[in-house]
Amino acid sequence: MRLLFLSPRFPYPVHKGDQLTVYRRLLAVHEKHEVTLLSFSDSMNPDGMEHIQSLCRGGVHLVRHGAYVPFFYGALKGIVSSLPLQVLLFQSKQFTQCLTELLRREHFDVVHFFMLRMVPYRKYVRNIPCVIDLVDSMSLNIERRIPFEHGIKKRVFQEELRRLIRYERFVGQMFSHMMLTSEKDERFFDADNITLIPSTVSVDEFYPRMEMHEAHRIVFSGNLSYAPNIHAVLWFLHNVYPVLLRKQAVFEFVIVGKNPSPQILKAIEGKRQVRVTGYVDSMNEALNQCGVAVAPMQSGSGMQGKILEAMACGLPVVVTSLGKGAIAATETEGLFVEDTAEGFAKRLILLMCDRDRLKLLGKQARGYIEQHHDTAKTNMVLEQIYQQAISYNDVHS
């Protein structure tokens, strides 16, 4: 089967969730199918180009997407357009030209769209089955971020939410099939062609190294310039950290991830038990140097990959209800839900003080990931979706 992937961001190296989705799908299908990738990129020769080319036998085509010109162009268009800013920022004549040329020159069995930002390009694809990977609802994501914003930024987010709700409602009608990660996101879409594909993690890339685990070390991992991750870290520092100090806990809080925000760097000032690593070459190694992970999410949507990665490395994880989302693991499988600072701190202390229990929970967390979230398990689901899309197109063409 010949597949065309349309992505708003070059998928490797993986720094953000939308990149991870494209990369995982490439890993799932590249051996059996010939994939052509058309993607926006900050560079025309990005790091990881050779690796992605090895997964795309049909070729890799890039369109430059700078940081500032698209923003101002999208903002200006937003004055007269009803489209979400998320979508307007990725409107490109060059991308359109590249897409139409590929469609004219090549034959594709299915076009696989990634994220809401690619939806406007659907109108250029005719007589070819189209599926879309939305991962989560942007409406839900923005809805949960609004309480953390202030002033004009809050008003912009409120307007964006209004546009997103209207736009997402009818996206499903434009595609043969739609993919999401959790039931909570479904309510924003008026469609009966949705398949839920839980987030996955490569169990070969993330694996336990129990001899390295340090029981007293707590880890938060993720892109540290992403607003929901910033909200989570600040909540922990402002609320849980003081409780741990008051209870005289022996601990170190390690914040791992790219581009630490100024808010995080300011918040850790004077906190001796906190360390920010910034970017690390191996997230697997960074996780395995800790004893327990946290994901105290206060905003955001979808299924948190950071939780799955930590569990795959044999770490129990303490989360908020919002962070747990659709992950079905229980306490016996190493996932603990605490929504108060007192409860969060108490749970961490109980875990850190019992090395034998940490080890047992880590094994059970790893087993849960292998059974329910291994990347290899999505291969068959994708095959079914592609075949259904082709059948749907044959009936309605």
Secondary structure, DSSP 4 states (H G I P E B T S, - for coil): -EEEEEESS--SS--SHHHHHHHHHHHHHTTTSEEEEEEEESSSS-TTHHHHHHH-TTEEEEEE--SSHHHHHHHHHHHH--S-HHHHTT--HHHHHHHHHHHHH---SEEEEESGGGGGGGGG--SS-EEEEEES-HHHHHHHHGGG--HHHHHHHHHHHHHHHHHHHTGGGGSSEEEES-HHHHTT---S-EEE----B-TTTS---GGG--TTEEEEES-TTSHHHHHHHHHIIIIIHHHHHHTT---EEEEE-SS--HHHHHHTTT-TTEEEEES-S-HHHHHHT-SEEEE--SS--S--HHHHHHHHTT--EEE-HHHHTT----GGGTEEE--SHHHHHHHHHHHHT-HHHHHHHHHHHHHHHHHHTBGGGHHHHHHHHHHHHHHHHHHH-
